[in-house]
Amino acid sequence: MRAIVAIATLALATGAANAAPIYLACDGKTTAIRQGEKDRVFKEVRSLTVDFSAKAVTLEGQGPTPIDWMDETWVDFAAKDQEGLVSGVLMGSIDRIRGWMYAHIITLTDGVHIFEGACKPAKKSLERARR
C-alpha cells in the first residue's frame, strides 16, 4: 500500500513545476562488480530524492543526476557526460507503477555498483536523518 502512495505522489508531482522534492527510502541490494573478481552482493536501504522542479534525482551518497526522460510509468535519469564520468550515478530508472528502481554507480575504489530496490515514501532524506 505504501508503494502505491509513493507512486501516486510521483505521478502528482510531475504536474507541478514548483513541487517540493519527494523523499523515498529504497530497500534493496547492491551488486559490486569488479573485473576479474567475484561479484559482491549486499543488502542496504538508500534514500532517493526526486526533484521535478530541478529535473534531478539524487541517490544517497551521490550528487544530483539529471532526469533524462519521463512519462506516466517511468522516470529515467542519466549523467550528462557518461564517457567522462569518473565516479557517481551513471544512469538509472524509477518504475512509477511498482515503486521499483535501479541505478548504475561508478565508484573510485570498488568498480561499478548496481543498486536495485523497492521504494516507499520517507518524511525526509535518510542521509540527512543520519547526520
C-alpha positions, 0 to 999 in steps of 0.5 A, spaced: 500 500 500 505 504 501 508 503 494 502 505 491 502 512 495 509 513 493 507 512 486 501 516 486 505 522 489 510 521 483 505 521 478 502 528 482 508 531 482 510 531 475 504 536 474 507 541 478 513 545 476 514 548 483 513 541 487 517 540 493 522 534 492 519 527 494 523 523 499 523 515 498 527 510 502 529 504 497 530 497 500 534 493 496 541 490 494 547 492 491 551 488 486 559 490 486 562 488 480 569 488 479 573 485 473 576 479 474 573 478 481 567 475 484 561 479 484 559 482 491 552 482 493 549 486 499 543 488 502 542 496 504 536 501 504 538 508 500 534 514 500 532 517 493 530 524 492 526 526 486 526 533 484 521 535 478 522 542 479 530 541 478 529 535 473 534 531 478 534 525 482 539 524 487 541 517 490 544 517 497 551 518 497 551 521 490 550 528 487 544 530 483 543 526 476 539 529 471 532 526 469 533 524 462 526 522 460 519 521 463 512 519 462 506 516 466 510 509 468 517 511 468 522 516 470 529 515 467 535 519 469 542 519 466 549 523 467 550 528 462 557 526 460 557 518 461 564 517 457 567 522 462 564 520 468 569 518 473 565 516 479 557 517 481 550 515 478 551 513 471 544 512 469 538 509 472 530 508 472 524 509 477 518 504 475 512 509 477 507 503 477 511 498 482 515 503 486 521 499 483 528 502 481 535 501 479 541 505 478 548 504 475 554 507 480 561 508 478 565 508 484 573 510 485 575 504 489 570 498 488 568 498 480 561 499 478 555 498 483 548 496 481 543 498 486 536 495 485 530 496 490 523 497 492 521 504 494 516 507 499 515 514 501 520 517 507 518 524 511 525 526 509 532 524 506 535 518 510 542 521 509 540 527 512 536 523 518 543 520 519 547 526 520 
